[in-house]
């Protein structure tokens, strides 16, 4: 058989596939490569119009070691590439549009707005926009003060109004470290089910009073703020079922800081923040699972998490980080009364100090239906915190390394309590020496990566 003929035929064979199939194949590769196929032949220009996923990232072109002049040229090249690519596709439908780029002058925002409008007009289902701003400060010749350029007042026009009236958008991701200014009062996103906000600044009240009410079928909300003052202080939605709030800005909090949750349909909550001065409203009547990662800050003299703890007391599954255990125990010493967790069946608990371990007996006593207890490691457990007798169907101990000291801690921890099954989940970085490895009789061990029915991952 002629190998050269076979290879030539194999390369050409893909052209015989239906255009719809070729379009799906091109949707799986980087947009830059997919667009280059339009140079092959007229047929491939038609095929590229069927590509339904577009991903533009200027970091693919810009390199840190390049000089300023070269970077300016490459930024212009990136803008031209996006414009040409969208023109090649004409008005064909699009499923996902992803844009990651830097803005160095306010006039460049017009390009971003034009690209977003193009995606919205084509019925985009998923939009992922991540913008970085790199404005140069200029010297005011009249005042002698270095200040922002006059064309930097971009907040109200940063995202085009067409975006906030998309009838097709199902998932929207916005970032990072940018201000949106005033949202249009008539936001209407009737199909939006998932919204992710990564360090985005709204005018006061716009998220809960304007954006969320304009999303009547929203089910998932992610709000993340890192290294900057976090807003909002209240999240209200009657439709969301899954909420993730991650705030990490200690300098932005104080004795007046508070947080409220008004989400009666919420099923799952993931909340990471410094423990605040007050949680005045926590309406989470449908909540089933909560993951708390609270941190203590000296900027708040007397954090009061009473509203938060009472608001989640109907849950079935609770995950507490070591920081949360420490904060809750501090608050108990200042008068917090733990409610009865009447529906709690699964508790995941971690602590890195004696104060945190003192919380666990209180939690067990207040959880009459507890069936599964997960301990996130026994490294800091010294045995001087007396555990009450407890009865669970399963006790899982993570980060198990199999040394004699851990076995001693485990036996002290369990004491005379009744556990239907004890599973020891080995630490991912554990170096197991069969000669030194210790496992109490009747206990099961699992690897950290899961793969075992008892481990559960």
Secondary structure, 3 states (H helix, E strand, C coil): CCHHHHHHHHHHHHHHCCHHHHHHHHCCCCHHHHHHHHHCCHHHHHHHCCCCEEEEEHHHCCCCCCCHHHHHHHHHHHHHHHHHHHHHCCCCCCCEEEEEEEECCHHHHHHHHHHHHHHHHCCCCEEEEEEEECCCEEECCCCCCEEECHHHCCHHHCCCHHHHHCCCCCEEEEEEEEEEECCCCCCCCCCCCEEEEEEEEECCCHHHHHHHHHCCCCCEEEEEEECCCCCCCEEECCCCCEEEEEEECHHHCCCCCECEEECCCCCEEEEEEECCCECCCEECCCCCEEEEEEECCCCCCCCCCHHHHHHCCCCCEEEECHHHHHHHHHHHHCCCCCCCCCCCCEEEECCCCHHHHHHHHHHHHCCCCCCEEEECCCCCCCCCCCCCCCEECEEEEEEECCCHHHHHHHHHHHCCCEECCEEEEECCCCCCCCCCCCCCCCCEEECCCCCCCCCCC
